[in-house]
Amino acid sequence: MPNTSAERPNIRQVARLAGVSHMTVSRVLNDYPHIKEATRRRVLDVIEELDYRPNMAARALATQKSQRIGVLVDSAIEFGPTSTLRALEFAARSSGYAVSSIALGDGDDLSPQEALDNLTAQGIDALCVVTPRSSSIAALRKISISIPVLVVKPDKDPTFLTVSLDQQEGTTLAVDHLVSLGHRDILHLAGPLDWLDARARERAFHARAKAWGVRERPIVVGDWTADFAYDFAKGIHELPDYTAVFVANDEMAVGLIHGLHDRGFSVPDEISVVGFDDVPLAAHVLPPLTTVRQNFRALGVSAVDMLRAAIEEREIPRVTRIPAELLVRSSTGAPRKTGR
């Protein structure tokens, strides 16, 4: 017969069966350091055997913590921010924390201060800011915040904890792949340069291209949308000098391939295309898209680990950049020999 709420195991039962105090069980649940591994393992085994679930309300009363992380998300409709939010929610839930989130930039007039006031009214223990724009970081600096704050951004910050996916490594992998195929004239179709990730990819592209002696040419600044890249490609009337395009996200890469196809240019026979993100459809467009995969799940785990350490006044983990991975598919190949 299933347990009723009255029959649910409690922390003292776990402690008795594990042969430890209830405080030790609490420390295991909160991932405190300096607990013997054998003791930790014994407690976790009993927890699993009993299917024990901590009483969040009781824990909050005992620790004076809400076990809740606030997340402030800018431009949540875009793939990166929304994927980061989902990853944070999963990692927080796995750690016994809840998440309250508020989105900015969706057409309402909510200011960062008002959003923060809304979150802090819910008793959050820490704040994670998923803000891709430099202007949002500037606004955040003007606000007095008394709880730990982590910002998901590609560069370290003197004010906040930071963690990010490694934009430089991802870009380097993309450029190195094209160079290994023989490309020496590569165009970069960038994202909006007020976006921190777009700026980081643009800087990394120029640095790596220069290191390889790739031809320097002005970048094209897009807006993340497939429509922009499609229109750009439709404006190409003759086969360009460049033989490859590194595109700052997959959505623009898909639009670019569509536009090149409609112009009669072959991908990858005449122009190779590399994207960034590995959106779910990237493997199923024609041709399947070579792209840089970002590990959002690992990003969420690292962010929550850092915030928990800050909340619990433990040493902050040092992992601040999550490695990227290049997925080679059919949208890249050797450069064309001459002409068409």
Salt bridges, closest charged atoms under 4 A:
ASP31 OD1 - ARG40 NH1 3.54
GLU37 OE1 - ARG40 NE 3.89
ASP45 OD1 - ARG41 NE 3.22
ASP51 OD1 - ARG53 NH2 2.97
ASP74 OD2 - ARG133 NE 3.72
ASP155 OD2 - ARG203 NH2 3.29
ASP157 OD2 - ARG141 NH2 2.42
ASP157 OD2 - LYS153 NZ 3.69
ASP176 OD1 - ARG208 NE 2.78
ASP185 OD2 - ARG215 NH1 3.32
ASP185 OD1 - ARG217 NE 2.82
ASP194 OD2 - ARG133 NH1 3.38
ASP197 OD2 - ARG201 NH2 3.97
GLU202 OE1 - ARG199 NH1 3.62
GLU202 OE2 - HIS206 NE2 3.32
GLU216 OE1 - HIS206 ND1 3.48
ASP241 OD2 - ARG215 NH1 3.85
ASP262 OD2 - HIS258 NE2 3.29
ASP262 OD1 - HIS261 ND1 3.44
GLU270 OE2 - ARG340 NE 2.88
ASP278 OD2 - ARG293 NE 2.90
ASP278 OD1 - ARG329 NH2 3.11
GLU312 OE2 - ARG308 NE 3.61
GLU312 OE1 - ARG314 NE 2.84
GLU325 OE1 - ARG293 NH1 3.77
